[in-house]
Amino acid sequence: MVYSSLPVIAFVIGNSLGGLRAAIIAAVALAVAIAAERLLRKESVMPAVGGVFGVAIAAGISWWTGSAKDYFLIGIWSNLALAVVFALSVLARRPLAGVVWYSMTGKGMAWREDRRARRCFGIATIVLTVIFAARFAVQQYLYAADEVGSLGTAKILMGYPLLAVGVLAVAWAARASRRGPEAGERTPRQS
């Protein structure tokens, strides 16, 4: 979590102290240093490479356009795309929170036949939709206002803390969907 925030902080500080070129160098150099440190500790290679790749693309867009605020474009628009996809999944009665949860747990898609599970994961998916939409709305507003420092702050503050809320909503859905007669519990018959 901290590792992914550091290049954003480096970019914002670099931009305020030395301009766009310093910001790009600071963000990319820090991403490479974090990746090297992770590799030296023999941690997974994919997050390290993915982090460098993501920062390089964002920095490349910013360099190409000549605008520091464009460093945040991919994140802003991916939040809108995720909000739309998650909202559509609820409308299609296949809430993505449930699809992802049951895919990760290896329990298949039989949960979709359970009305309670669909409802619980629908609620969790709506929570995630609101999170992605809020991120888009706030960051797009700051982007339009050309507030690079505030964009960096918003990206960090609305990143993992709101993701934690989304994860809690999915955990609630997983737990709540297992309760009750629709989730497979049977009440004993009276003789």
C-alpha positions in Angstrom: 0.0 0.0 0.0 2.8 2.4 1.0 4.8 1.4 -2.1 2.1 2.4 -4.5 1.6 5.7 -2.9 5.3 6.8 -2.8 5.7 7.4 -6.6 2.6 9.6 -6.5 4.0 11.6 -3.6 7.4 11.8 -5.4 5.6 13.1 -8.5 3.7 15.8 -6.7 6.7 17.0 -4.7 9.0 16.8 -7.8 6.5 18.8 -9.8 6.1 21.5 -7.1 9.9 21.8 -6.6 11.3 21.4 -10.0 8.5 21.1 -12.6 7.3 18.3 -14.8 10.7 16.9 -15.7 11.8 16.6 -12.1 8.4 15.0 -11.2 8.7 12.4 -13.9 12.3 11.5 -12.9 11.4 11.4 -9.2 8.3 9.1 -9.8 10.1 6.7 -12.2 13.3 6.6 -10.1 11.4 5.8 -7.0 9.3 3.1 -8.7 12.5 1.5 -10.0 14.1 1.7 -6.6 11.0 0.1 -4.9 11.0 -2.7 -7.6 14.8 -3.3 -7.0 14.3 -3.4 -3.3 11.4 -5.9 -3.6 13.5 -8.1 -6.0 16.5 -8.0 -3.6 14.1 -9.2 -0.8 13.1 -12.0 -3.1 9.4 -10.9 -3.2 7.1 -11.5 -6.1 8.3 -10.0 -9.3 4.9 -9.2 -10.8 3.9 -6.4 -8.4 7.4 -4.8 -8.8 7.3 -4.9 -12.6 3.7 -3.8 -12.6 4.4 -0.8 -10.4 7.2 0.4 -12.6 5.1 -0.2 -15.7 2.2 1.7 -14.3 4.3 4.7 -13.2 6.2 4.7 -16.5 2.9 4.8 -18.5 1.5 7.6 -16.4 4.7 9.5 -16.5 4.9 9.0 -20.3 1.4 10.4 -20.8 2.4 13.4 -18.7 5.6 13.9 -20.6 3.9 13.5 -24.0 1.2 16.1 -23.2 3.5 18.4 -21.2 1.0 18.6 -18.3 1.6 17.3 -14.8 -2.1 16.7 -14.2 -2.2 14.1 -17.0 -0.1 11.8 -14.8 -3.5 11.0 -13.1 -5.6 10.5 -16.3 -5.4 6.7 -16.4 -6.5 6.4 -12.8 -9.3 8.9 -13.2 -10.9 7.2 -16.3 -10.3 3.7 -15.0 -12.5 4.6 -12.0 -15.3 5.7 -14.3 -15.0 2.5 -16.3 -15.1 0.4 -13.2 -18.1 2.3 -11.9 -20.0 1.7 -15.1 -19.0 -2.0 -15.3 -19.9 -2.7 -11.7 -23.3 -0.8 -12.1 -24.1 -2.8 -15.2 -23.3 -6.0 -13.5 -26.0 -5.3 -10.9 -28.5 -4.4 -13.6 -27.7 -7.7 -15.3 -28.3 -9.5 -12.0 -24.7 -10.8 -12.0 -23.1 -8.5 -9.4 -19.3 -8.5 -9.9 -18.5 -8.6 -6.2 -20.1 -12.1 -6.1 -18.5 -13.2 -9.4 -15.1 -12.2 -8.1 -15.7 -13.6 -4.6 -16.9 -17.0 -5.7 -14.2 -17.2 -8.5 -11.5 -16.6 -5.9 -13.0 -19.1 -3.5 -13.4 -21.7 -6.2 -17.1 -22.3 -5.4 -18.4 -21.7 -8.9 -21.4 -19.7 -10.0 -24.3 -21.7 -8.2 -24.6 -18.7 -5.8 -26.4 -16.8 -8.6 -29.5 -19.1 -8.1 -29.6 -18.0 -4.4 -31.7 -14.9 -4.1 -30.2 -13.9 -0.8 -26.6 -14.2 -2.1 -27.5 -12.2 -5.2 -29.1 -9.5 -3.1 -26.1 -9.3 -0.6 -23.5 -9.3 -3.4 -25.6 -6.7 -5.3 -25.4 -4.4 -2.3 -21.6 -5.0 -2.0 -21.3 -4.3 -5.8 -23.3 -1.1 -5.4 -20.9 0.0 -2.6 -18.0 -0.6 -4.9 -19.8 1.3 -7.7 -20.2 4.3 -5.4 -16.6 4.2 -4.4 -15.4 4.2 -8.0 -17.8 6.9 -9.0 -16.8 9.1 -6.0 -13.1 8.7 -6.9 -13.9 9.7 -10.5 -16.1 12.7 -9.5 -13.6 14.1 -7.1 -10.5 13.5 -9.1 -12.1 14.7 -12.4 -13.1 17.9 -10.6 -9.5 18.4 -9.3 -8.2 17.6 -12.8 -10.4 20.2 -14.4 -9.3 22.7 -11.8 -5.7 21.9 -12.6 -4.9 21.0 -8.9 -2.0 18.6 -9.3 -1.1 18.6 -5.6 -4.7 18.0 -4.6 -5.0 15.3 -7.2 -2.2 13.4 -5.6 -3.7 13.8 -2.2 -7.1 12.7 -3.4 -5.6 9.6 -5.2 -3.9 8.5 -1.9 -6.8 9.3 0.5 -9.4 7.8 -1.8 -7.3 4.8 -2.8 -6.7 2.2 -0.2 -9.0 3.6 2.6 -12.0 3.4 0.3 -10.9 0.1 -1.1 -10.9 -1.2 2.5 -14.6 -0.1 2.8 -15.3 -2.0 -0.4 -13.5 -5.1 0.8 -15.5 -4.9 4.1 -18.7 -4.7 2.0 -17.8 -7.8 0.1 -16.8 -9.7 3.3 -20.2 -8.7 4.8 -21.9 -10.0 1.6 -20.1 -13.3 1.8 -21.0 -13.7 5.5 -24.6 -12.5 5.2 -25.3 -14.6 2.1 -24.6 -17.8 4.1 -27.3 -17.2 6.6 -30.9 -18.2 6.4 -33.0 -20.9 4.6 -32.1 -19.6 1.1 -28.4 -20.1 1.9 -28.8 -23.8 2.6 -29.7 -23.8 6.3 -32.7 -25.9 7.1 -34.9 -25.4 10.1 -35.7 -28.7 11.9 -39.1 -30.1 11.4 -41.5 -30.4 14.3 -42.8 -33.9 14.9 
